[in-house]
Every structure is written in C-alpha cells, then in structure tokens.
Amino acid sequence: MTINCIAVDDEPLALGLICAFIEQTPFLNLVSRYGSAVEALGGLQQHKVDLLFLDIQMPNLNGIELARVLDSRGPNKPRIIFTTAYNQFALEGYKVDALDYLLKPFNYEEFLHAANKALAYVELVQKSNAVQPVAEAPALAPERVEDDYLFVKVEYQLVRIALSDILYMESLKDYVKIFLKDTEKAILTLGSLKALEEKLPAKRFMRVHRSYIVSLDKINSITRNALQIGKINITVGDQYKEEFSKFLSKWV
C-alpha cells in the first residue's frame, strides 16, 4: 500500500527534513513539497493526495486555516499530520480532525509513529469501503447492516470500542465520555453526543437526556423519572420521556 503525500513548511530546513523522512518511509510517496499553505492549496487541485504533513505557523494562510478549507471537502479530504514548534495549537489540531501532531524538533522514530497511524487509518477506510456494497445491496434495504463495534478518535488515534462493552455516554461540552463495563476509566473523545447517536443502532441504545445515551441492555432498574446502570442514576429528560415510555411498554 502506498500513501500519496505532500509536505508544507515555510522553513526550508524543516521542509527538507520532512521530505527526507517521507522518502525513506517505504509506504509513503512524496508527490510534492510547498513553502506555503497557499501554494499547497493550488497543488491539491492538481494532485491526488491522501496525506499532508503540514506546518501551522505560516504567513497569509496558516495550517489550521488550510485544514478548515479542506474540511469542506467532506470524507474525500486528505488527512493531516501537523508539524509545528508550538504546542498551544494541539487542541485546534484535534478539532480539525488531524491524525497526529508532531512537535518540532522530532526524530524519525516519532515521524514513523505518526506515519503508521496514517497507514492504519487508510487500511481501515479501505476495509470499510470493501464491505460497503454489501450494506447497500437492494436485498438489505431499508435495513442497515450494523457492526458490533464503534471507532472513536482519542488523542489523534482511532480507538475501537465493542458496542457490548458500552454502559452509557455522557456529553461534556465539546467532548463525550464513554463509560465501559469492567473498567473505571472512561474514554474521552472530541465530538457531540448527537454525532455518536447517529452511529449507534437504535435497537440497542437510546438518548434519554440531552447529556446521556444509555445502552438499553445495561439498565439495572427503572423508576418513574430515572434509570440506574450500575451505581449511576440517570434522569430521563422531559423531551425523551415519550420515546422511553414506548420502550418500557414492551416489557410492562
């Protein structure tokens, strides 16, 4: 497998080092290099690129701004690994869905670790695309083939979570905490509860509050306005009570 990539940095020495690292990595193909984000934007119109190694602090158009422009391309956008000397941009890089964040100066081992994340991502996408025609076959419509797992982004990597392990999810502003059975440490992922709700099978999960999604088969007990999962009591919000009552009517 080969990943077509470009390098973008306004510092010639840094750009040369990144290009050298790319050229010595067997699964990376250096399509081009650019000294500014504006030049890179023009180059992306001419080349099929899967991955950008992108500096952040650049004149006219910085790396974060370029990432936002590319984000409008949707799922076909190239993925980004940021390369920067400034760690204060880490959260911004996370918000624009970067695969990784390399803090200068970095060595080849650190570069290769980030490149391997890109390789794992591309392989995952290819496997997903390979099974997509089966999910969309007319014989299965309108039912959707449901996987038994969910991928969420955690600190610049995709983490696979088995649906059967999920107890509940809690929204915390720009993040969601996913609580799992057999572990006290929750998984924290950047995103919205609504986005996760759309990925989850409705037969197994339900939004019961503006801040909570619960796994229906993990509910231990139910009172008039709340439910219990383990030691946690979760209130059923007013706007979700009707749907929750429909679920209860099947059993009582």
C-alpha positions in Angstrom: 0.0 0.0 0.0 1.3 3.5 -0.9 0.1 6.8 0.6 0.5 9.8 -1.6 1.5 12.8 0.5 2.8 16.4 0.4 4.9 18.4 2.8 4.2 22.0 3.6 6.5 24.2 5.6 7.8 27.8 5.2 11.2 26.9 6.8 13.4 25.3 4.1 15.4 23.2 6.6 12.3 21.8 8.3 10.7 21.1 4.9 13.9 19.3 3.7 13.9 17.1 6.8 10.3 16.2 6.5 10.7 15.3 2.8 13.8 13.2 3.7 11.8 11.3 6.3 8.9 10.7 3.8 11.3 9.4 1.1 12.9 6.9 3.4 9.5 5.5 4.5 8.5 2.7 2.2 4.7 3.2 2.2 4.9 7.0 1.7 5.1 8.6 -1.7 6.2 12.3 -1.8 4.0 13.9 -4.5 5.3 17.4 -4.0 6.6 20.0 -1.4 5.4 23.5 -0.8 6.8 26.5 1.1 3.3 28.0 1.9 -0.2 26.8 2.5 -1.4 28.9 -0.4 0.9 27.1 -2.8 -0.2 23.8 -1.3 -3.9 24.6 -1.8 -3.1 25.2 -5.5 -1.2 21.9 -5.7 -4.1 20.0 -4.2 -6.1 20.9 -7.2 -3.7 19.1 -9.5 -2.7 16.1 -7.5 -4.5 13.2 -5.8 -3.2 13.4 -2.2 -4.0 11.2 0.8 -1.9 12.9 3.5 -0.5 16.3 4.3 2.5 16.9 6.6 1.5 20.5 7.5 3.2 23.2 9.4 0.9 25.6 11.3 2.6 28.9 11.7 2.9 30.3 8.1 2.1 33.7 6.6 -1.1 34.5 4.7 -2.8 31.2 5.3 -1.7 29.1 8.3 -2.0 25.3 8.6 -5.2 25.4 10.8 -6.9 27.6 8.3 -5.9 25.3 5.4 -7.2 22.4 7.3 -10.6 24.1 7.7 -10.7 24.8 4.0 -10.0 21.1 3.2 -12.6 20.0 5.8 -15.3 21.3 3.5 -14.4 18.5 1.1 -16.1 16.0 3.4 -15.0 12.4 3.6 -12.8 12.7 0.5 -10.5 15.3 2.1 -6.8 14.4 2.6 -5.8 13.7 6.2 -3.4 15.9 8.1 -0.4 15.4 10.4 0.6 18.7 11.8 4.3 19.5 12.3 4.9 22.6 14.5 7.1 24.1 17.1 4.1 25.4 19.1 2.2 23.0 21.4 -0.6 25.5 22.1 -2.2 24.5 18.8 -2.8 20.9 19.8 -6.4 21.4 20.7 -7.1 23.3 17.4 -5.4 20.4 15.5 -7.7 18.0 17.3 -10.8 20.0 16.3 -10.0 19.9 12.6 -9.6 16.1 12.8 -5.9 15.8 12.4 -4.4 12.3 12.5 -1.4 13.4 14.6 0.6 16.3 15.9 4.4 16.3 15.7 6.1 18.8 17.9 9.4 20.1 16.5 12.1 19.1 16.7 11.1 15.5 16.1 13.2 12.5 15.1 12.5 9.8 12.5 11.1 7.4 15.1 8.4 9.9 16.1 7.7 10.7 12.5 7.3 7.0 11.7 4.9 6.5 14.6 2.7 9.2 13.1 3.0 7.8 9.6 1.9 4.4 10.9 -1.2 6.0 12.3 -2.0 7.3 8.8 -1.3 3.8 7.3 -3.7 2.2 9.8 -6.3 4.8 9.0 -6.1 4.2 5.2 -6.3 0.5 5.7 -9.3 0.9 7.9 -11.0 3.1 5.3 -10.3 0.6 2.5 -11.7 -2.3 4.5 -14.8 -0.2 5.3 -15.3 0.6 1.6 -14.8 -3.0 0.6 -17.8 -4.1 2.7 -20.0 -1.0 1.8 -21.6 -2.5 -1.3 -22.9 -5.4 0.8 -24.5 -3.0 3.2 -26.1 -1.1 0.4 -27.3 -4.0 -1.6 -31.0 -3.8 -2.6 -31.9 -7.0 -0.8 -30.9 -5.5 2.5 -32.7 -2.2 2.1 -34.0 -0.4 4.1 -32.3 -2.2 6.9 -28.8 -1.1 7.8 -26.1 -3.7 8.5 -24.9 -2.9 12.0 -21.4 -3.5 13.2 -20.6 -4.8 16.6 -18.1 -2.0 17.3 -17.6 1.7 17.1 -14.5 3.7 16.2 -13.9 7.0 18.1 -11.0 9.4 18.0 -8.9 9.6 21.1 -5.8 11.7 21.2 -5.1 11.6 17.5 -5.8 7.9 17.1 -8.9 5.8 16.3 -9.9 3.5 19.1 -12.2 0.5 18.5 -14.9 0.0 21.2 -17.2 -3.0 21.2 -20.8 -2.0 21.5 -21.4 -4.7 24.0 -18.9 -3.0 26.4 -20.6 0.4 26.4 -22.7 1.2 29.5 -23.6 4.8 28.7 -22.2 8.1 27.2 -22.1 11.5 28.8 -21.8 14.8 27.0 -19.3 17.3 28.4 -19.3 20.5 26.2 -17.1 19.7 23.2 -16.4 16.1 24.4 -18.2 12.9 25.1 -17.2 10.4 27.9 -17.9 6.8 27.1 -18.2 4.6 30.1 -17.4 0.9 29.6 -18.1 -2.2 31.7 -15.2 -3.8 33.6 -13.2 -0.6 33.7 -13.4 2.6 35.9 -11.6 4.8 33.3 -13.9 6.3 30.8 -12.9 7.1 27.2 -12.9 10.8 26.3 -13.5 11.7 22.7 -13.9 15.1 21.0 -17.3 15.4 19.4 -21.0 15.6 20.0 -23.5 13.2 21.5 -25.7 13.7 18.5 -23.0 12.5 16.1 -22.5 9.4 18.1 -26.2 8.8 18.4 -26.5 8.7 14.6 -23.8 5.9 14.5 -25.4 3.7 17.2 -28.1 1.1 16.5 -31.4 2.4 17.8 -32.4 -1.1 19.0 -29.6 -1.2 21.5 -29.0 2.5 22.5 -31.3 5.4 23.4 -30.9 9.1 24.1 -32.7 9.6 27.5 -31.3 13.1 28.3 -29.7 15.9 26.5 -26.4 14.8 28.2 -26.8 11.0 28.1 -27.2 8.0 25.8 -27.6 4.6 27.5 -27.2 1.0 26.5 -30.6 -0.5 26.9 -29.4 -3.9 27.9 -27.3 -2.5 30.7 -30.2 -0.9 32.6 -30.5 -2.5 36.0 -33.6 -0.7 37.3 -36.1 2.0 36.4 -38.1 4.4 38.5 -40.7 6.9 37.3 -38.2 9.5 36.1 -34.9 7.8 36.1 -32.9 4.7 35.4 -30.0 3.0 37.0 -26.9 1.5 35.4 -24.6 0.0 38.0 -24.3 2.6 40.7 -25.2 5.5 38.4 -28.7 7.1 38.4 -29.6 8.9 35.2 -32.6 11.2 34.9 -34.8 10.8 31.9 -35.2 14.2 30.4 -38.7 15.6 29.6 -38.3 15.6 25.8 -37.2 12.0 25.9 -39.9 10.6 28.2 -42.3 9.7 25.4 -39.8 7.6 23.5 -38.6 6.0 26.7 -42.2 5.1 27.7 -42.6 3.4 24.3 -39.6 1.2 25.1 -41.0 0.4 28.6 -44.4 -0.5 27.2 -42.9 -3.6 25.5 -42.0 -5.0 28.9 -44.6 -3.8 31.3 
